[in-house]
Amino acid sequence: MPFSFVSEGFKFYANTFVSFTLKTFPVFILIGLCTATGEVLLNNENFFSWGAIFFIFTNMFLNPFILVLSILLVNDLKSENLKETIGYYLISFQLFFKAFLLTLVLSLITLVGLILFVIPGIYLASRLILAPFYLIIENTSITKALDRSWNVTKSNQIKFIYLVLFYWFILLVPYFLVLSIISAFLISEGATQIPYLINISMNSLLSYFQMVILAYPLYFVFRGIKSFE
């Protein structure tokens, strides 16, 4: 059942990618800029602390911010209730810290599970995969979002395990492809570092792809599961 919703999500992205991209691209460009700048500064002993600040800012603010923004936007695109862009930015600013805490909790739970012979981590990730949608769309607490996701995934546990494996796979493929292309470019050009502008573009596109995969297919899974509650 979840995979039929995944295909619906990709089809919906094909119909709405212009609206989604226009409203979110400034944040993705900023993520690419901050990530590339942070990498440059971290490699310089004199500016290492500034690099750490860029790294913290990107992961504690920008990534949770774009997570909230993307999910809210797709939800309103589907309901045909699109609002002014500034409204999404303001709401995302209000919710980003809760989203950061939730993603931190999910990462820790999954990491501990993966350390315990891998399979528990996959299982826990599959049962909690919908928690961000309850947190953002229904504005629940972190514990309530985790609880709701755990409960709604219990009837199709195997399918959700396949879903999380599929989700991780399609997230990793672009990273390997981009790294392979960049590595080949560096070797052919005799360079030792990725050019700054290319680094910005690469990180912006990878972040964009990650959010599209989360905000569209998984949103349709969430929406479909909710219809059976």
C-alpha positions in Angstrom: 0.0 0.0 0.0 2.7 2.7 0.8 4.3 2.3 -2.6 1.1 3.2 -4.4 1.2 6.4 -2.5 4.8 7.0 -3.4 4.0 6.9 -7.1 1.2 9.4 -6.5 3.7 11.7 -4.8 6.1 11.7 -7.8 3.2 12.4 -10.2 2.1 15.3 -8.0 5.6 16.7 -8.0 5.6 16.6 -11.8 2.5 18.8 -11.8 3.6 21.3 -9.0 7.4 21.4 -9.2 7.4 25.0 -10.5 5.4 26.4 -7.6 7.4 24.3 -5.1 10.7 25.4 -6.5 10.0 29.1 -6.8 8.9 29.3 -3.2 11.7 27.2 -1.7 14.8 27.9 -3.9 16.1 30.8 -1.8 16.5 28.6 1.2 18.2 25.8 -0.9 20.6 28.3 -2.3 21.4 29.5 1.2 21.9 25.9 2.4 24.4 25.3 -0.5 26.1 28.6 0.2 26.5 27.9 4.0 27.5 24.3 3.5 30.2 25.2 0.9 31.5 28.2 3.0 31.6 26.0 6.1 33.6 23.4 4.3 36.1 26.0 3.1 36.5 27.5 6.6 36.8 24.2 8.4 39.8 23.4 6.2 41.5 26.6 7.3 43.1 26.5 10.8 42.6 30.3 11.2 38.9 30.2 10.5 38.0 26.8 11.8 35.6 28.2 14.5 33.7 30.2 11.8 33.4 27.0 9.8 31.9 25.3 12.9 29.4 28.1 13.2 28.3 27.7 9.6 28.0 24.0 10.1 25.8 24.4 13.3 23.7 27.1 11.7 23.0 24.9 8.6 22.1 21.8 10.6 20.3 23.4 13.5 18.3 26.1 11.6 18.3 25.8 7.8 17.7 22.1 7.5 14.8 21.9 10.0 13.5 25.2 8.5 13.3 23.8 5.0 11.8 20.6 6.3 8.9 22.5 7.8 8.6 24.8 4.7 8.5 21.9 2.2 5.9 19.8 4.1 3.6 22.8 4.7 3.9 23.8 1.0 3.1 20.4 -0.4 0.2 20.0 2.0 -1.3 23.3 0.8 -0.5 22.5 -2.9 -2.5 19.3 -2.5 -5.4 21.0 -0.8 -5.3 23.8 -3.4 -5.1 26.3 -0.6 -1.8 28.0 -1.5 -0.9 31.1 0.6 1.6 33.9 0.3 5.2 32.8 0.4 6.0 35.0 3.4 3.3 33.1 5.5 5.1 29.8 5.0 8.4 31.3 6.0 6.9 32.8 9.2 5.3 29.5 10.2 8.4 27.6 9.4 10.4 29.9 11.6 8.0 29.2 14.5 8.2 25.4 14.1 11.8 24.8 13.0 13.1 24.2 16.6 10.5 21.5 17.2 11.4 20.0 13.9 15.1 20.1 14.8 14.5 18.3 18.1 12.4 15.7 16.4 14.9 14.9 13.7 17.6 14.7 16.4 15.5 12.2 18.4 14.8 10.2 15.3 18.5 10.2 14.3 19.6 9.0 17.8 16.9 6.3 17.9 17.8 5.0 14.4 21.6 5.2 15.2 21.2 3.2 18.4 19.1 0.7 16.5 21.7 0.4 13.7 24.5 -0.2 16.2 22.4 -3.0 17.7 22.9 -5.3 14.7 21.4 -3.0 12.0 17.9 -4.6 11.8 16.5 -2.8 14.9 17.5 0.5 13.5 15.7 -0.2 10.2 12.7 -1.4 12.1 12.5 1.7 14.4 13.1 4.1 11.4 10.2 2.4 9.5 7.8 2.8 12.5 8.7 6.4 13.1 9.0 7.6 9.5 5.7 9.6 9.5 6.4 11.5 12.8 7.6 14.7 11.0 4.2 15.0 9.2 2.2 14.7 12.4 4.5 17.3 14.1 4.3 19.8 11.2 0.9 19.4 9.7 -1.1 18.7 12.8 1.3 20.7 15.1 1.5 18.0 17.7 4.1 17.6 20.4 7.3 15.6 19.7 6.1 12.7 21.8 2.7 12.7 20.3 4.1 12.7 16.8 6.3 9.7 17.6 3.4 7.9 19.2 1.0 8.6 16.2 3.6 7.3 13.7 4.2 4.2 15.8 0.6 3.4 16.0 -0.4 3.9 12.3 2.5 1.8 11.0 1.8 -1.2 13.1 -0.6 -2.8 10.6 1.8 -2.8 7.6 5.2 -3.2 9.3 6.9 -5.2 6.5 5.8 -2.7 3.9 7.1 0.2 5.9 10.4 -1.5 6.3 10.6 -1.9 2.5 9.6 1.8 2.3 12.4 3.1 4.5 14.9 1.0 2.7 13.7 2.3 -0.6 13.8 5.9 0.8 17.4 5.5 2.0 18.4 4.0 -1.3 17.1 6.7 -3.5 18.6 9.3 -1.2 22.1 7.7 -1.4 22.2 7.2 -5.1 22.4 10.9 -6.0 25.2 11.4 -3.4 27.3 8.6 -4.9 26.7 9.9 -8.5 27.6 13.5 -7.6 30.7 12.4 -5.7 31.8 10.2 -8.6 31.3 13.0 -11.1 33.1 15.5 -8.8 36.0 13.1 -8.2 36.4 12.4 -11.9 36.4 16.2 -12.5 39.1 16.8 -9.8 41.3 14.1 -11.2 41.0 15.3 -14.8 41.6 18.9 -13.8 44.4 18.1 -11.3 42.6 20.0 -8.6 42.6 19.2 -4.9 39.4 21.0 -3.9 35.9 21.3 -5.4 35.5 24.8 -6.9 33.4 27.0 -4.7 30.5 27.7 -7.1 30.3 24.0 -8.0 30.2 23.1 -4.3 27.4 25.6 -3.7 25.4 24.2 -6.6 26.0 20.6 -5.6 24.9 21.1 -2.0 21.9 23.1 -3.1 20.7 20.4 -5.5 21.3 17.6 -3.1 19.3 19.4 -0.4 16.5 20.1 -2.9 16.4 16.5 -4.0 16.3 15.2 -0.4 13.4 17.5 0.5 11.4 16.6 -2.6 11.7 12.9 -1.8 10.6 13.6 1.8 7.9 16.2 1.1 6.2 14.5 -1.8 6.2 10.7 -1.7 6.2 10.4 2.1 3.5 13.1 2.4 1.2 11.0 0.2 2.0 8.0 2.3 1.0 10.0 5.4 -2.1 11.3 3.7 -3.2 7.8 2.6 -2.6 6.3 6.0 -4.6 9.0 7.7 -7.6 8.3 5.4 -7.7 4.8 7.1 -7.5 6.1 10.7 
